[in-house]
Amino acid sequence: MAELTLFFDGNCSLCVAEINALAKRNTKQLIQFEDLHQANFAVHFPDIDSQEAMKIIHGKLGSKVITGIDVNYHAWRLVGKEFWVKPLAWPLTRPLAKLGYRLFAANRHSISKLYAKLTKQETPDKQDCGCAVPTTYQQSSHTNKVSDEVPHTERNIDSERKIRQ
């Protein structure tokens, strides 16, 4: 069973890039990834305000809702890369990391557009943020439907959205 449920913006190429990096390392299945844009999100996760989660990353560590750098810290810790994010927990660096994350979160759509342009990713016309088309992430546990094109451990977000609708 997953220790952390991580809620992410599937329309943000940078967000999805991090989810993909985490998913590759999530071999023990300790993290469950949930796209904020999935159908019936509020039904599946009534304790998560999707509008607030679009502003700052949200997660659930057990039954406790966590946000911001705490989500990043625990996600990378659970995939065995705690040494990458350990400074996020240090008393001297934590306030700076929180400020840096807030600045990033407030500007992530613009940053994501630039990232998509630099990495030559296509930008879907219908996405508000103009972010690049996401690649893959692990399927959530509340649906049993699986896409035939993608291996069991990863899912194509666009296919997953069609399945859930």
C-alpha positions as CSV (number, residue, x, y, z in Angstrom):
1,M,0.0,0.0,0.0
2,A,1.2,3.5,-0.8
3,E,2.5,5.7,2.0
4,L,2.2,8.9,0.0
5,T,-0.5,10.0,-2.4
6,L,0.8,12.8,-4.5
7,F,-1.6,15.1,-6.3
8,F,-0.2,16.8,-9.4
9,D,-1.2,19.0,-12.4
10,G,-1.1,16.7,-15.4
11,N,-1.2,19.7,-17.7
12,C,2.1,21.0,-16.5
13,S,5.1,19.6,-18.3
14,L,7.5,20.3,-15.4
15,C,5.2,18.7,-12.9
16,V,4.8,15.6,-15.1
17,A,8.5,15.4,-15.7
18,E,9.0,15.2,-11.9
19,I,6.2,12.6,-11.6
20,N,7.9,10.5,-14.3
21,A,11.2,10.7,-12.6
22,L,9.6,9.7,-9.3
23,A,7.5,6.9,-11.0
24,K,10.7,5.3,-12.5
25,R,12.2,5.1,-9.0
26,N,8.9,4.0,-7.3
27,T,9.8,0.3,-7.5
28,K,8.3,-0.4,-4.1
29,Q,5.0,1.3,-5.0
30,L,5.2,3.6,-2.0
31,I,3.8,6.5,-3.9
32,Q,0.4,6.8,-5.6
33,F,0.1,9.5,-8.2
34,E,-3.1,11.3,-8.8
35,D,-3.8,13.8,-11.6
36,L,-5.8,16.8,-10.4
37,H,-7.6,16.9,-13.8
38,Q,-9.0,13.3,-13.6
39,A,-12.7,12.8,-13.8
40,N,-14.5,12.7,-10.5
41,F,-11.4,13.9,-8.6
42,A,-13.6,15.5,-5.8
43,V,-15.5,12.2,-5.4
44,H,-12.3,10.2,-5.0
45,F,-10.5,12.8,-2.8
46,P,-13.1,15.0,-1.0
47,D,-10.5,16.2,1.5
48,I,-8.3,17.7,-1.2
49,D,-9.3,21.1,-2.6
50,S,-8.2,20.8,-6.2
51,Q,-8.1,24.6,-6.7
52,E,-5.6,24.9,-3.8
53,A,-3.7,21.9,-5.0
54,M,-3.3,23.6,-8.4
55,K,-1.6,26.5,-6.6
56,I,0.8,24.4,-4.4
57,I,1.5,20.7,-4.6
58,H,-0.5,18.6,-2.2
59,G,0.0,15.1,-0.9
60,K,-1.4,12.7,1.8
61,L,1.2,11.0,4.0
62,G,-1.0,8.4,5.5
63,S,-4.1,10.4,6.5
64,K,-2.3,13.7,7.0
65,V,-2.5,16.3,4.2
66,I,0.9,17.9,3.5
67,T,1.9,20.6,1.0
68,G,4.8,22.3,-0.8
69,I,8.3,21.1,-0.1
70,D,7.1,18.6,2.4
71,V,5.5,16.7,-0.4
72,N,8.7,16.8,-2.5
73,Y,10.8,15.8,0.5
74,H,8.7,12.7,1.3
75,A,8.3,11.7,-2.3
76,W,12.0,11.6,-3.0
77,R,12.6,10.1,0.4
78,L,10.3,7.2,-0.4
79,V,12.1,6.4,-3.6
80,G,15.5,6.3,-1.9
81,K,16.8,9.7,-2.8
82,E,16.5,11.4,0.6
83,F,20.0,12.7,0.3
84,W,18.8,14.8,-2.7
85,V,16.2,16.6,-0.6
86,K,17.6,16.4,2.9
87,P,18.5,20.2,2.8
88,L,14.7,20.9,2.5
89,A,14.4,19.7,6.2
90,W,17.5,21.6,7.6
91,P,16.5,24.5,9.9
92,L,18.8,27.0,8.0
93,T,17.8,26.1,4.5
94,R,14.1,25.2,5.0
95,P,12.8,28.8,5.0
96,L,14.7,29.5,1.8
97,A,13.5,26.3,0.2
98,K,9.9,27.2,1.1
99,L,10.2,30.7,-0.4
100,G,11.9,29.3,-3.5
101,Y,9.1,26.7,-3.9
102,R,6.4,29.4,-3.5
103,L,8.0,31.5,-6.2
104,F,8.3,28.5,-8.5
105,A,4.7,27.4,-7.8
106,A,3.3,30.9,-8.6
107,N,5.2,30.9,-11.9
108,R,5.2,27.3,-12.9
109,H,3.0,27.6,-15.9
110,S,5.3,30.2,-17.5
111,I,8.3,28.2,-16.5
112,S,6.7,25.1,-17.9
113,K,6.0,26.8,-21.3
114,L,9.6,27.8,-21.5
115,Y,10.6,24.2,-20.6
116,A,8.3,22.8,-23.3
117,K,9.9,25.2,-25.8
118,L,13.4,24.4,-24.8
119,T,12.8,20.6,-24.9
120,K,10.8,21.0,-28.2
121,Q,7.7,19.4,-26.7
122,E,4.3,20.0,-28.4
123,T,1.9,22.3,-26.7
124,P,-1.7,21.3,-26.9
125,D,-4.0,24.2,-27.9
126,K,-6.8,23.3,-25.5
127,Q,-4.7,23.4,-22.3
128,D,-5.0,26.6,-20.3
129,C,-1.5,26.6,-19.1
130,G,0.0,25.9,-22.6
131,C,2.2,23.3,-21.0
132,A,3.7,20.4,-23.0
133,V,1.9,17.1,-23.5
134,P,2.7,15.0,-20.5
135,T,4.3,11.5,-20.9
136,T,3.6,8.8,-18.3
137,Y,2.8,8.2,-14.7
138,Q,1.7,5.4,-12.5
139,Q,-2.0,4.5,-12.5
140,S,-4.0,5.4,-9.5
141,S,-5.3,2.7,-7.2
142,H,-9.0,3.6,-7.4
143,T,-9.4,2.5,-11.0
144,N,-8.7,-1.0,-12.4
145,K,-8.7,-0.1,-16.1
146,V,-5.4,-0.4,-17.9
147,S,-4.3,0.9,-21.2
148,D,-3.0,-1.8,-23.6
149,E,-0.2,0.3,-25.0
150,V,1.6,1.1,-21.8
151,P,3.4,-1.3,-19.4
152,H,1.7,-2.0,-16.0
153,T,3.9,0.3,-14.0
154,E,3.3,3.5,-16.1
155,R,0.3,5.0,-17.7
156,N,-0.2,7.5,-20.5
157,I,-2.1,10.5,-19.0
158,D,-4.2,11.2,-22.0
159,S,-5.2,7.6,-22.3
160,E,-6.0,7.4,-18.6
161,R,-8.2,10.5,-18.8
162,K,-10.2,8.9,-21.6
163,I,-10.6,5.7,-19.6
164,R,-11.9,7.6,-16.5
165,Q,-14.4,9.7,-18.5
